[in-house]
Every structure is written in structure tokens, then in C-alpha cells.
Amino acid sequence: MTPLLIGVALNPINSTMIATALVSIGTAFGVGVSSTAWLVAILYLASAVGQPTMGKLADLIGPRRIFLTGLLMVVAAGLVGALAPAFGWLIASRVLLGIGTSAAYPSAMAMLRAETRRTGVEAPRTVLGRLSLASLSSAAVGPVLGGALAATLGWRAVFAVNIPLAVVAFLLALRWVPGEVRGEVRGEAPRASGDGAGDRTRMPLLTLIDLPGITLFAATIAALMLFLMNLSRPQWLLLGLTLVLAVALVRWQLRAAHPFLDLRLLGRNPGLTRTFLRTGLTYLVLYCMLYGYSQWLQDGHGFNAFHAGLIALPMSATAALFSLLGARTRTLRAPLIALTLLLTAGSALLLTVDHRSSVLLLVLVSALFGVGQGLASSCNQAALYAQAPKDGVGAAAGLQRTSIYLGAILSSSVIALLYGTRATDGGVHGVAVVMGVLCVALIALTTADRALRQRR
């Protein structure tokens, strides 16, 4: 598990580590906030597209190969960023980082499924819980690590640190991660024959990965992200373009012989579809809290950045703890309902805070959402592992991560729309109302999901 945990940690740590280096980067290259913000957005976009793409490739040609390839891309991204002579090179580095780090999580999930087939022993929930913990803890330490590196070695170290991490994970994976068990050969992928006899034929890999589908998916996500990033002054042409691209994507996927997004499978597996929807809505609530609360603590309550970080720290601590506890539950439905109730309670409590609230109350709000985040991470991951097709868990894991990124992007839009130029008490109460409405929808979705009653 060690190389897998290091690999899985690379994406979330890079998504948060850059935050404390943006000012230094802008000064070094003479660019403003609007330009440096793309260093954050482009990683989300590359990851949203890269996660299901890498997952699809992991299912086709083997998760170990894709895992190792992704780590090599991370090394290349670290070199490009550390040696960047111009700001555009940093954008290229973040794109490489987004794609390279996207290989780890879906590959890890596919490897666990492959080991289950090889050994006949189902992957323990505690193993899945470690993957959740790796993501949560690395995202929490990202700003601290980024700040320390930028302050001592300069902002280029924020990119360069990926090189030793990826090299260590690569060497450990070569030694400890089992080889492929499906008998693939480079450049081709196996396909079961239509008669169900179990024999296999060979098809070119480019035929199976559906490049037109990936292109349409990337264009749709990009157009949607650009629209959501400015809801205060909506660009309706972008929304129209998003709808046109989405229609084209659906039509192509329904006609393609080997679709990138198997929409018919999602139709036949409503439990998996609901898991994607539940994950996206849950993380929309959590990211509204994560981004909106911290900003309000500084603007609305008057704390400095350090003290606001300390008040928000219990959210990360309780999330890490309860991701492990959630992995030990015998069922999925009960903890998923419990986490939604906790998020609802946290949203209601957030309605009571203002600029005069005590630190104890503010810490309690943070801790409540951390419990919900920890349970959401481990339980939704376990639900996906149980509901995904046996030979498609990599692609399914990638799509689940895409739903998380969409929740993050949409939360930024909600916060910008409700806060305007400053986070006030009224603004944070508006965010709490939106979160409460989403939690009610989550409760209805989770309690009505019969598939969760059968999953252990």
C-alpha cells in the first residue's frame, strides 16, 4: 500500500500546496491575481478530465503500467515547473501534474480489484480507508508544506518537491506492486468475445479509448467550468456552448462501439449513478464550508489567516479520524445517512454564528463538518468499489473524482455569488441556507437508495 498511498496523496497535496506560493509567483513573473488563479483552476480541469481517462486506461492496459506512467509524468511536471523561464511554463507544468497525479487513485482502486480476483480475498474496508486518509491528510498539510517551502527555498520548490516524492513512489511500486494479471501486451487490450465463451480477441488500443469522446468530455467540462467561475456576471453563451457540447457528447457516447463514458451501463446500474450524484452533492456542501468558512473567519470575524487556519484545523483532524472509523462500519447506508444529518446540523449551527460568536462555537462548527467529510470520503469510496463493474472500477473511480472536482468548482461560484466583495455575516448565512437545502436533497437521495441496503 505504501507506493499507492504516496501516489494518491500527490493530487490533493498539489491542489492546496500552490495556494501559499501564488503571491510569490505573481511577483516573480509580473502577473496579477487573475493570471495566477489559473494555476489553481487548470489543475482542477486537467484532473477532472484526467481521472476518468486514466481510469479507463488502467482498466484497458493494466493499472500498474498507468500508475508508473503517471508518476513519470509527475517527475516531468516537477522539472518543468522548477525550471520554468516564463509563466506559461507553469501552466504547462500544472496540466502535466493534473494528468499525471490523476493516474494514482483510479489505478489504486483497479489494483485492489485485481488483487481480489487473483487471491479470492475481498479488499478490506480498512485498506480503502487508508486511501481516503491519504487524500484528506495530504490536502490538509498542503498549505503548510507549500508555505514552508516557499518561505525557505522559494516558490520553485513547490514544484520541485514532486520529483523526490514521485521517484520514491515509482521505485517502491516497481518493487512491491504486483505485475499485471490480465495478460495485456503493449499497445493492445483484451476484449471478451460476444458469444460469452470467454475467449479473447485483440483490438488496437486507440480504438478502445475513444479519443473523440474524451475530447468532447474535456470541452464540456472546460466550458462548464468557465461559466461557473463567474456566476455573478454569467456568460450565457458559455452555458449554451456547454449544453451543445453535452448533447454532442451524449449522442456520441450512445453510438460509439467502445464509449469513454458508458452511459448505458450507468442506466443499467442506477446505484452507481446515485453514488456519483451523492458524492458530487456532498463535496459541494463540504467545499462551500471549506472555502466559505475560512474566508468569513477573516473578513467577517476579523481573525488573521493563521488564527483562521487554527479554527478550521479541527475539520481536517476529525475528517482524518472518521475516514478510518467509517472504513470499519459493517454497512454503508447508516453512516451515509449519519454524515448527511451531521452536515445538516452543521449548516443549521452555521446559521447562528456571527462576528460576535465565541471561538468554542466556531471550532464546534468546524469539527461537525470534519466528521461528515471523513465519513463521506470512506463510505462513498466503499459504495463505488462495491457497485462498479469488475473490469471497470478504474474508470468509475475516476468519474467519482470528477464529481468531486465539479463540486469544488461550483462551490467557488456559490461563494462568489453570495459574498460579493466581502464575506459578511449575511453572506455566510446565505451559504449555510444553500448547504442546508443541499443536505435535505442528500437525505432524500440516500434514504431512498435501495442499493445501499444490500452493500456491506
Beta strands, then each sheet from edge to edge (+ up, - down):
strand 1: 188-192
strand 2: 200-204
sheet 1: 1+ 2-
end
